[in-house]
Amino acid sequence: MTNVHADNPEKFGMEHLLEWYLIYRDDPGMEALLPENSHGHRIYVDATGVNVFAEATIQ
């Protein structure tokens, strides 16, 4: 799953110029979305600092 990181450096332009309002999540916010029965969590941000990703294994 992916989301836009709370520390998004483009947040001001996205909201004020494009009127694109998003729900921002940081690493703990993304981890909170993962199912309880999942494991092997990997939370990371891409090189732009905009997108945060969560990977997990469910058995």
PDB file of N, H, CA, C and O in Angstrom:
ATOM      1  N   MET A   1       0.852  -1.161   0.000  1.00  0.00           N
ATOM      2  CA  MET A   1       0.000   0.000   0.000  1.00  0.00           C
ATOM      3  C   MET A   1       0.899   1.226   0.000  1.00  0.00           C
ATOM      4  O   MET A   1       2.054   1.154   0.419  1.00  0.00           O
ATOM      5  N   THR A   2       0.382   2.324  -0.459  1.00  0.00           N
ATOM      6  H   THR A   2      -0.556   2.383  -0.799  1.00  0.00           H
ATOM      7  CA  THR A   2       1.146   3.563  -0.493  1.00  0.00           C
ATOM      8  C   THR A   2       0.279   4.727  -0.034  1.00  0.00           C
ATOM      9  O   THR A   2      -0.950   4.652  -0.040  1.00  0.00           O
ATOM     10  N   ASN A   3       0.935   5.784   0.357  1.00  0.00           N
ATOM     11  H   ASN A   3       1.933   5.845   0.363  1.00  0.00           H
ATOM     12  CA  ASN A   3       0.277   6.997   0.818  1.00  0.00           C
ATOM     13  C   ASN A   3       1.259   8.141   0.608  1.00  0.00           C
ATOM     14  O   ASN A   3       2.411   7.907   0.243  1.00  0.00           O
ATOM     15  N   VAL A   4       0.822   9.357   0.831  1.00  0.00           N
ATOM     16  H   VAL A   4      -0.114   9.547   1.128  1.00  0.00           H
ATOM     17  CA  VAL A   4       1.710  10.511   0.742  1.00  0.00           C
ATOM     18  C   VAL A   4       2.221  10.814   2.147  1.00  0.00           C
ATOM     19  O   VAL A   4       1.441  10.892   3.096  1.00  0.00           O
ATOM     20  N   HIS A   5       3.547  10.985   2.273  1.00  0.00           N
ATOM     21  H   HIS A   5       4.181  10.922   1.501  1.00  0.00           H
ATOM     22  CA  HIS A   5       4.196  11.171   3.570  1.00  0.00           C
ATOM     23  C   HIS A   5       3.833  12.531   4.174  1.00  0.00           C
ATOM     24  O   HIS A   5       3.658  13.514   3.454  1.00  0.00           O
ATOM     25  N   ALA A   6       3.724  12.571   5.480  1.00  0.00           N
ATOM     26  H   ALA A   6       3.866  11.773   6.065  1.00  0.00           H
ATOM     27  CA  ALA A   6       3.397  13.797   6.202  1.00  0.00           C
ATOM     28  C   ALA A   6       4.462  14.877   6.000  1.00  0.00           C
ATOM     29  O   ALA A   6       4.157  16.065   6.106  1.00  0.00           O
ATOM     30  N   ASP A   7       5.698  14.485   5.712  1.00  0.00           N
ATOM     31  H   ASP A   7       5.946  13.520   5.625  1.00  0.00           H
ATOM     32  CA  ASP A   7       6.791  15.435   5.477  1.00  0.00           C
ATOM     33  C   ASP A   7       6.945  15.773   3.999  1.00  0.00           C
ATOM     34  O   ASP A   7       8.023  16.190   3.576  1.00  0.00           O
ATOM     35  N   ASN A   8       5.903  15.605   3.215  1.00  0.00           N
ATOM     36  H   ASN A   8       5.027  15.267   3.559  1.00  0.00           H
ATOM     37  CA  ASN A   8       5.919  15.860   1.786  1.00  0.00           C
ATOM     38  C   ASN A   8       6.436  17.274   1.493  1.00  0.00           C
ATOM     39  O   ASN A   8       5.811  18.248   1.912  1.00  0.00           O
ATOM     40  N   PRO A   9       7.556  17.405   0.787  1.00  0.00           N
ATOM     41  CA  PRO A   9       8.091  18.741   0.495  1.00  0.00           C
ATOM     42  C   PRO A   9       7.234  19.520  -0.506  1.00  0.00           C
ATOM     43  O   PRO A   9       7.422  20.727  -0.657  1.00  0.00           O
ATOM     44  N   GLU A  10       6.312  18.869  -1.180  1.00  0.00           N
ATOM     45  H   GLU A  10       6.159  17.888  -1.058  1.00  0.00           H
ATOM     46  CA  GLU A  10       5.448  19.521  -2.171  1.00  0.00           C
ATOM     47  C   GLU A  10       4.058  19.847  -1.617  1.00  0.00           C
ATOM     48  O   GLU A  10       3.173  20.263  -2.365  1.00  0.00           O
ATOM     49  N   LYS A  11       3.866  19.659  -0.315  1.00  0.00           N
ATOM     50  H   LYS A  11       4.585  19.321   0.293  1.00  0.00           H
ATOM     51  CA  LYS A  11       2.551  19.820   0.298  1.00  0.00           C
ATOM     52  C   LYS A  11       1.958  21.212   0.046  1.00  0.00           C
ATOM     53  O   LYS A  11       0.784  21.326  -0.305  1.00  0.00           O
ATOM     54  N   PHE A  12       2.750  22.254   0.220  1.00  0.00           N
ATOM     55  H   PHE A  12       3.704  22.160   0.505  1.00  0.00           H
ATOM     56  CA  PHE A  12       2.241  23.615   0.056  1.00  0.00           C
ATOM     57  C   PHE A  12       1.702  23.826  -1.362  1.00  0.00           C
ATOM     58  O   PHE A  12       0.591  24.328  -1.530  1.00  0.00           O
ATOM     59  N   GLY A  13       2.467  23.452  -2.366  1.00  0.00           N
ATOM     60  H   GLY A  13       3.370  23.044  -2.230  1.00  0.00           H
ATOM     61  CA  GLY A  13       2.031  23.621  -3.744  1.00  0.00           C
ATOM     62  C   GLY A  13       0.817  22.782  -4.082  1.00  0.00           C
ATOM     63  O   GLY A  13      -0.089  23.234  -4.783  1.00  0.00           O
ATOM     64  N   MET A  14       0.803  21.560  -3.579  1.00  0.00           N
ATOM     65  H   MET A  14       1.538  21.193  -3.010  1.00  0.00           H
ATOM     66  CA  MET A  14      -0.325  20.670  -3.858  1.00  0.00           C
ATOM     67  C   MET A  14      -1.624  21.228  -3.281  1.00  0.00           C
ATOM     68  O   MET A  14      -2.672  21.167  -3.924  1.00  0.00           O
ATOM     69  N   GLU A  15      -1.551  21.769  -2.068  1.00  0.00           N
ATOM     70  H   GLU A  15      -0.700  21.819  -1.546  1.00  0.00           H
ATOM     71  CA  GLU A  15      -2.766  22.244  -1.414  1.00  0.00           C
ATOM     72  C   GLU A  15      -3.181  23.635  -1.878  1.00  0.00           C
ATOM     73  O   GLU A  15      -4.364  23.875  -2.123  1.00  0.00           O
ATOM     74  N   HIS A  16      -2.240  24.543  -2.001  1.00  0.00           N
ATOM     75  H   HIS A  16      -1.279  24.349  -1.802  1.00  0.00           H
ATOM     76  CA  HIS A  16      -2.597  25.934  -2.275  1.00  0.00           C
ATOM     77  C   HIS A  16      -2.681  26.259  -3.765  1.00  0.00           C
ATOM     78  O   HIS A  16      -3.467  27.119  -4.162  1.00  0.00           O
ATOM     79  N   LEU A  17      -1.898  25.599  -4.578  1.00  0.00           N
ATOM     80  H   LEU A  17      -1.259  24.901  -4.255  1.00  0.00           H
ATOM     81  CA  LEU A  17      -1.950  25.866  -6.011  1.00  0.00           C
ATOM     82  C   LEU A  17      -2.893  24.913  -6.737  1.00  0.00           C
ATOM     83  O   LEU A  17      -3.659  25.334  -7.604  1.00  0.00           O
ATOM     84  N   LEU A  18      -2.840  23.651  -6.392  1.00  0.00           N
ATOM     85  H   LEU A  18      -2.218  23.309  -5.687  1.00  0.00           H
ATOM     86  CA  LEU A  18      -3.632  22.642  -7.090  1.00  0.00           C
ATOM     87  C   LEU A  18      -4.944  22.296  -6.378  1.00  0.00           C
ATOM     88  O   LEU A  18      -5.797  21.604  -6.933  1.00  0.00           O
ATOM     89  N   GLU A  19      -5.095  22.790  -5.135  1.00  0.00           N
ATOM     90  H   GLU A  19      -4.402  23.353  -4.684  1.00  0.00           H
ATOM     91  CA  GLU A  19      -6.254  22.461  -4.302  1.00  0.00           C
ATOM     92  C   GLU A  19      -6.431  20.953  -4.175  1.00  0.00           C
ATOM     93  O   GLU A  19      -7.543  20.431  -4.257  1.00  0.00           O
ATOM     94  N   TRP A  20      -5.316  20.272  -3.975  1.00  0.00           N
ATOM     95  H   TRP A  20      -4.413  20.697  -3.909  1.00  0.00           H
ATOM     96  CA  TRP A  20      -5.292  18.822  -3.826  1.00  0.00           C
ATOM     97  C   TRP A  20      -4.989  18.515  -2.374  1.00  0.00           C
ATOM     98  O   TRP A  20      -3.830  18.536  -1.959  1.00  0.00           O
ATOM     99  N   TYR A  21      -6.032  18.227  -1.595  1.00  0.00           N
ATOM    100  H   TYR A  21      -6.973  18.210  -1.933  1.00  0.00           H
ATOM    101  CA  TYR A  21      -5.901  17.983  -0.163  1.00  0.00           C
ATOM    102  C   TYR A  21      -5.907  16.482   0.087  1.00  0.00           C
ATOM    103  O   TYR A  21      -6.831  15.779  -0.320  1.00  0.00           O
ATOM    104  N   LEU A  22      -4.885  16.006   0.750  1.00  0.00           N
ATOM    105  H   LEU A  22      -4.134  16.578   1.080  1.00  0.00           H
ATOM    106  CA  LEU A  22      -4.710  14.580   0.975  1.00  0.00           C
ATOM    107  C   LEU A  22      -4.692  14.263   2.464  1.00  0.00           C
ATOM    108  O   LEU A  22      -4.544  15.153   3.301  1.00  0.00           O
ATOM    109  N   ILE A  23      -4.843  13.001   2.773  1.00  0.00           N
ATOM    110  H   ILE A  23      -4.963  12.278   2.093  1.00  0.00           H
ATOM    111  CA  ILE A  23      -4.605  12.516   4.133  1.00  0.00           C
ATOM    112  C   ILE A  23      -3.143  12.080   4.154  1.00  0.00           C
ATOM    113  O   ILE A  23      -2.757  11.146   3.451  1.00  0.00           O
ATOM    114  N   TYR A  24      -2.342  12.756   4.957  1.00  0.00           N
ATOM    115  H   TYR A  24      -2.656  13.515   5.527  1.00  0.00           H
ATOM    116  CA  TYR A  24      -0.914  12.455   5.029  1.00  0.00           C
ATOM    117  C   TYR A  24      -0.651  11.489   6.172  1.00  0.00           C
ATOM    118  O   TYR A  24      -1.284  11.565   7.225  1.00  0.00           O
ATOM    119  N   ARG A  25       0.294  10.577   5.949  1.00  0.00           N
ATOM    120  H   ARG A  25       0.807  10.515   5.093  1.00  0.00           H
ATOM    121  CA  ARG A  25       0.674   9.622   6.991  1.00  0.00           C
ATOM    122  C   ARG A  25       2.190   9.557   7.076  1.00  0.00           C
ATOM    123  O   ARG A  25       2.893   9.646   6.070  1.00  0.00           O
ATOM    124  N   ASP A  26       2.677   9.400   8.306  1.00  0.00           N
ATOM    125  H   ASP A  26       2.105   9.327   9.123  1.00  0.00           H
ATOM    126  CA  ASP A  26       4.098   9.161   8.512  1.00  0.00           C
ATOM    127  C   ASP A  26       4.304   7.652   8.675  1.00  0.00           C
ATOM    128  O   ASP A  26       3.367   6.872   8.507  1.00  0.00           O
ATOM    129  N   ASP A  27       5.519   7.252   8.998  1.00  0.00           N
ATOM    130  H   ASP A  27       6.280   7.885   9.135  1.00  0.00           H
ATOM    131  CA  ASP A  27       5.821   5.820   9.115  1.00  0.00           C
ATOM    132  C   ASP A  27       4.926   5.105  10.133  1.00  0.00           C
ATOM    133  O   ASP A  27       4.369   4.055   9.809  1.00  0.00           O
ATOM    134  N   PRO A  28       4.768   5.642  11.362  1.00  0.00           N
ATOM    135  CA  PRO A  28       3.883   4.954  12.318  1.00  0.00           C
ATOM    136  C   PRO A  28       2.426   4.919  11.841  1.00  0.00           C
ATOM    137  O   PRO A  28       1.712   3.954  12.114  1.00  0.00           O
ATOM    138  N   GLY A  29       1.985   5.956  11.135  1.00  0.00           N
ATOM    139  H   GLY A  29       2.565   6.739  10.914  1.00  0.00           H
ATOM    140  CA  GLY A  29       0.630   5.978  10.616  1.00  0.00           C
ATOM    141  C   GLY A  29       0.397   4.894   9.571  1.00  0.00           C
ATOM    142  O   GLY A  29      -0.682   4.305   9.511  1.00  0.00           O
ATOM    143  N   MET A  30       1.402   4.635   8.753  1.00  0.00           N
ATOM    144  H   MET A  30       2.278   5.114   8.801  1.00  0.00           H
ATOM    145  CA  MET A  30       1.290   3.574   7.753  1.00  0.00           C
ATOM    146  C   MET A  30       1.282   2.207   8.427  1.00  0.00           C
ATOM    147  O   MET A  30       0.507   1.327   8.054  1.00  0.00           O
ATOM    148  N   GLU A  31       2.154   2.034   9.425  1.00  0.00           N
ATOM    149  H   GLU A  31       2.784   2.749   9.727  1.00  0.00           H
ATOM    150  CA  GLU A  31       2.219   0.746  10.109  1.00  0.00           C
ATOM    151  C   GLU A  31       0.896   0.432  10.814  1.00  0.00           C
ATOM    152  O   GLU A  31       0.500  -0.730  10.909  1.00  0.00           O
ATOM    153  N   ALA A  32       0.215   1.470  11.307  1.00  0.00           N
ATOM    154  H   ALA A  32       0.537   2.414  11.230  1.00  0.00           H
ATOM    155  CA  ALA A  32      -1.062   1.269  11.989  1.00  0.00           C
ATOM    156  C   ALA A  32      -2.140   0.736  11.044  1.00  0.00           C
ATOM    157  O   ALA A  32      -3.126   0.160  11.504  1.00  0.00           O
ATOM    158  N   LEU A  33      -1.972   0.916   9.737  1.00  0.00           N
ATOM    159  H   LEU A  33      -1.171   1.384   9.362  1.00  0.00           H
ATOM    160  CA  LEU A  33      -2.952   0.437   8.758  1.00  0.00           C
ATOM    161  C   LEU A  33      -2.783  -1.038   8.404  1.00  0.00           C
ATOM    162  O   LEU A  33      -3.681  -1.645   7.820  1.00  0.00           O
ATOM    163  N   LEU A  34      -1.643  -1.609   8.754  1.00  0.00           N
ATOM    164  H   LEU A  34      -0.914  -1.116   9.228  1.00  0.00           H
ATOM    165  CA  LEU A  34      -1.378  -3.001   8.381  1.00  0.00           C
ATOM    166  C   LEU A  34      -2.231  -3.954   9.213  1.00  0.00           C
ATOM    167  O   LEU A  34      -2.488  -3.688  10.387  1.00  0.00           O
ATOM    168  N   PRO A  35      -2.670  -5.052   8.621  1.00  0.00           N
ATOM    169  CA  PRO A  35      -3.487  -6.020   9.361  1.00  0.00           C
ATOM    170  C   PRO A  35      -2.744  -6.603  10.567  1.00  0.00           C
ATOM    171  O   PRO A  35      -1.522  -6.752  10.545  1.00  0.00           O
ATOM    172  N   GLU A  36      -3.490  -6.925  11.604  1.00  0.00           N
ATOM    173  H   GLU A  36      -4.482  -6.804  11.622  1.00  0.00           H
ATOM    174  CA  GLU A  36      -2.885  -7.472  12.821  1.00  0.00           C
ATOM    175  C   GLU A  36      -2.187  -8.796  12.576  1.00  0.00           C
ATOM    176  O   GLU A  36      -1.203  -9.102  13.250  1.00  0.00           O
ATOM    177  N   ASN A  37      -2.665  -9.583  11.636  1.00  0.00           N
ATOM    178  H   ASN A  37      -3.464  -9.335  11.088  1.00  0.00           H
ATOM    179  CA  ASN A  37      -2.070 -10.901  11.386  1.00  0.00           C
ATOM    180  C   ASN A  37      -0.921 -10.849  10.374  1.00  0.00           C
ATOM    181  O   ASN A  37      -0.515 -11.882   9.843  1.00  0.00           O
ATOM    182  N   SER A  38      -0.405  -9.667  10.112  1.00  0.00           N
ATOM    183  H   SER A  38      -0.734  -8.828  10.544  1.00  0.00           H
ATOM    184  CA  SER A  38       0.708  -9.543   9.167  1.00  0.00           C
ATOM    185  C   SER A  38       2.042  -9.505   9.911  1.00  0.00           C
ATOM    186  O   SER A  38       2.095  -9.231  11.109  1.00  0.00           O
ATOM    187  N   HIS A  39       3.108  -9.785   9.179  1.00  0.00           N
ATOM    188  H   HIS A  39       3.065 -10.009   8.205  1.00  0.00           H
ATOM    189  CA  HIS A  39       4.452  -9.734   9.760  1.00  0.00           C
ATOM    190  C   HIS A  39       5.424  -9.339   8.664  1.00  0.00           C
ATOM    191  O   HIS A  39       5.028  -9.137   7.516  1.00  0.00           O
ATOM    192  N   GLY A  40       6.696  -9.229   9.018  1.00  0.00           N
ATOM    193  H   GLY A  40       7.018  -9.393   9.951  1.00  0.00           H
ATOM    194  CA  GLY A  40       7.706  -8.829   8.048  1.00  0.00           C
ATOM    195  C   GLY A  40       7.462  -7.429   7.504  1.00  0.00           C
ATOM    196  O   GLY A  40       7.655  -7.181   6.313  1.00  0.00           O
ATOM    197  N   HIS A  41       7.039  -6.514   8.368  1.00  0.00           N
ATOM    198  H   HIS A  41       6.882  -6.715   9.335  1.00  0.00           H
ATOM    199  CA  HIS A  41       6.710  -5.165   7.934  1.00  0.00           C
ATOM    200  C   HIS A  41       7.934  -4.423   7.402  1.00  0.00           C
ATOM    201  O   HIS A  41       9.030  -4.516   7.956  1.00  0.00           O
ATOM    202  N   ARG A  42       7.723  -3.702   6.335  1.00  0.00           N
ATOM    203  H   ARG A  42       6.833  -3.627   5.885  1.00  0.00           H
ATOM    204  CA  ARG A  42       8.755  -2.827   5.774  1.00  0.00           C
ATOM    205  C   ARG A  42       8.069  -1.521   5.405  1.00  0.00           C
ATOM    206  O   ARG A  42       7.204  -1.497   4.529  1.00  0.00           O
ATOM    207  N   ILE A  43       8.449  -0.441   6.064  1.00  0.00           N
ATOM    208  H   ILE A  43       9.151  -0.461   6.775  1.00  0.00           H
ATOM    209  CA  ILE A  43       7.918   0.888   5.796  1.00  0.00           C
ATOM    210  C   ILE A  43       9.076   1.712   5.243  1.00  0.00           C
ATOM    211  O   ILE A  43      10.147   1.770   5.848  1.00  0.00           O
ATOM    212  N   TYR A  44       8.861   2.348   4.097  1.00  0.00           N
ATOM    213  H   TYR A  44       7.992   2.301   3.605  1.00  0.00           H
ATOM    214  CA  TYR A  44       9.943   3.149   3.508  1.00  0.00           C
ATOM    215  C   TYR A  44       9.377   4.282   2.670  1.00  0.00           C
ATOM    216  O   TYR A  44       8.230   4.232   2.226  1.00  0.00           O
ATOM    217  N   VAL A  45      10.204   5.312   2.459  1.00  0.00           N
ATOM    218  H   VAL A  45      11.136   5.352   2.820  1.00  0.00           H
ATOM    219  CA  VAL A  45       9.843   6.490   1.675  1.00  0.00           C
ATOM    220  C   VAL A  45      10.675   6.480   0.400  1.00  0.00           C
ATOM    221  O   VAL A  45      11.846   6.101   0.421  1.00  0.00           O
ATOM    222  N   ASP A  46      10.070   6.896  -0.711  1.00  0.00           N
ATOM    223  H   ASP A  46       9.119   7.204  -0.729  1.00  0.00           H
ATOM    224  CA  ASP A  46      10.821   6.935  -1.971  1.00  0.00           C
ATOM    225  C   ASP A  46      11.826   8.085  -1.978  1.00  0.00           C
ATOM    226  O   ASP A  46      11.859   8.890  -1.048  1.00  0.00           O
ATOM    227  N   ALA A  47      12.627   8.158  -3.006  1.00  0.00           N
ATOM    228  H   ALA A  47      12.600   7.503  -3.762  1.00  0.00           H
ATOM    229  CA  ALA A  47      13.706   9.147  -3.100  1.00  0.00           C
ATOM    230  C   ALA A  47      13.188  10.585  -3.127  1.00  0.00           C
ATOM    231  O   ALA A  47      13.922  11.505  -2.765  1.00  0.00           O
ATOM    232  N   THR A  48      11.952  10.796  -3.546  1.00  0.00           N
ATOM    233  H   THR A  48      11.356  10.049  -3.840  1.00  0.00           H
ATOM    234  CA  THR A  48      11.404  12.154  -3.600  1.00  0.00           C
ATOM    235  C   THR A  48      10.965  12.653  -2.230  1.00  0.00           C
ATOM    236  O   THR A  48      10.802  13.858  -2.037  1.00  0.00           O
ATOM    237  N   GLY A  49      10.769  11.746  -1.274  1.00  0.00           N
ATOM    238  H   GLY A  49      10.901  10.767  -1.431  1.00  0.00           H
ATOM    239  CA  GLY A  49      10.258  12.112   0.042  1.00  0.00           C
ATOM    240  C   GLY A  49       8.759  12.331   0.065  1.00  0.00           C
ATOM    241  O   GLY A  49       8.210  12.777   1.072  1.00  0.00           O
ATOM    242  N   VAL A  50       8.091  12.021  -1.039  1.00  0.00           N
ATOM    243  H   VAL A  50       8.537  11.659  -1.857  1.00  0.00           H
ATOM    244  CA  VAL A  50       6.653  12.254  -1.150  1.00  0.00           C
ATOM    245  C   VAL A  50       5.847  11.016  -0.790  1.00  0.00           C
ATOM    246  O   VAL A  50       4.885  11.107  -0.027  1.00  0.00           O
ATOM    247  N   ASN A  51       6.218   9.877  -1.319  1.00  0.00           N
ATOM    248  H   ASN A  51       6.999   9.803  -1.939  1.00  0.00           H
ATOM    249  CA  ASN A  51       5.436   8.654  -1.146  1.00  0.00           C
ATOM    250  C   ASN A  51       6.020   7.769  -0.064  1.00  0.00           C
ATOM    251  O   ASN A  51       7.227   7.531  -0.023  1.00  0.00           O
ATOM    252  N   VAL A  52       5.155   7.285   0.809  1.00  0.00           N
ATOM    253  H   VAL A  52       4.174   7.479   0.775  1.00  0.00           H
ATOM    254  CA  VAL A  52       5.554   6.329   1.834  1.00  0.00           C
ATOM    255  C   VAL A  52       4.866   5.002   1.508  1.00  0.00           C
ATOM    256  O   VAL A  52       3.685   4.976   1.161  1.00  0.00           O
ATOM    257  N   PHE A  53       5.603   3.922   1.620  1.00  0.00           N
ATOM    258  H   PHE A  53       6.562   3.943   1.902  1.00  0.00           H
ATOM    259  CA  PHE A  53       5.126   2.600   1.252  1.00  0.00           C
ATOM    260  C   PHE A  53       5.144   1.677   2.462  1.00  0.00           C
ATOM    261  O   PHE A  53       5.990   1.811   3.347  1.00  0.00           O
ATOM    262  N   ALA A  54       4.199   0.735   2.489  1.00  0.00           N
ATOM    263  H   ALA A  54       3.513   0.626   1.770  1.00  0.00           H
ATOM    264  CA  ALA A  54       4.147  -0.293   3.519  1.00  0.00           C
ATOM    265  C   ALA A  54       4.042  -1.645   2.827  1.00  0.00           C
ATOM    266  O   ALA A  54       3.187  -1.860   1.968  1.00  0.00           O
ATOM    267  N   GLU A  55       4.919  -2.535   3.216  1.00  0.00           N
ATOM    268  H   GLU A  55       5.614  -2.360   3.914  1.00  0.00           H
ATOM    269  CA  GLU A  55       4.879  -3.907   2.719  1.00  0.00           C
ATOM    270  C   GLU A  55       4.783  -4.842   3.911  1.00  0.00           C
ATOM    271  O   GLU A  55       5.394  -4.601   4.952  1.00  0.00           O
ATOM    272  N   ALA A  56       4.013  -5.907   3.753  1.00  0.00           N
ATOM    273  H   ALA A  56       3.516  -6.102   2.908  1.00  0.00           H
ATOM    274  CA  ALA A  56       3.853  -6.888   4.826  1.00  0.00           C
ATOM    275  C   ALA A  56       3.482  -8.224   4.219  1.00  0.00           C
ATOM    276  O   ALA A  56       3.009  -8.303   3.086  1.00  0.00           O
ATOM    277  N   THR A  57       3.706  -9.276   4.996  1.00  0.00           N
ATOM    278  H   THR A  57       4.090  -9.212   5.917  1.00  0.00           H
ATOM    279  CA  THR A  57       3.329 -10.623   4.597  1.00  0.00           C
ATOM    280  C   THR A  57       2.177 -11.067   5.477  1.00  0.00           C
ATOM    281  O   THR A  57       2.200 -10.884   6.694  1.00  0.00           O
ATOM    282  N   ILE A  58       1.168 -11.654   4.848  1.00  0.00           N
ATOM    283  H   ILE A  58       1.148 -11.803   3.860  1.00  0.00           H
ATOM    284  CA  ILE A  58       0.018 -12.169   5.591  1.00  0.00           C
ATOM    285  C   ILE A  58      -0.065 -13.680   5.324  1.00  0.00           C
ATOM    286  O   ILE A  58      -0.013 -14.131   4.179  1.00  0.00           O
ATOM    287  N   GLN A  59      -0.193 -14.433   6.400  1.00  0.00           N
ATOM    288  H   GLN A  59      -0.235 -14.067   7.329  1.00  0.00           H
ATOM    289  CA  GLN A  59      -0.321 -15.891   6.255  1.00  0.00           C
ATOM    290  C   GLN A  59      -1.604 -16.354   6.851  1.00  0.00           C
ATOM    291  O   GLN A  59      -1.898 -17.550   6.830  1.00  0.00           O
TER     292      GLN A  59
END
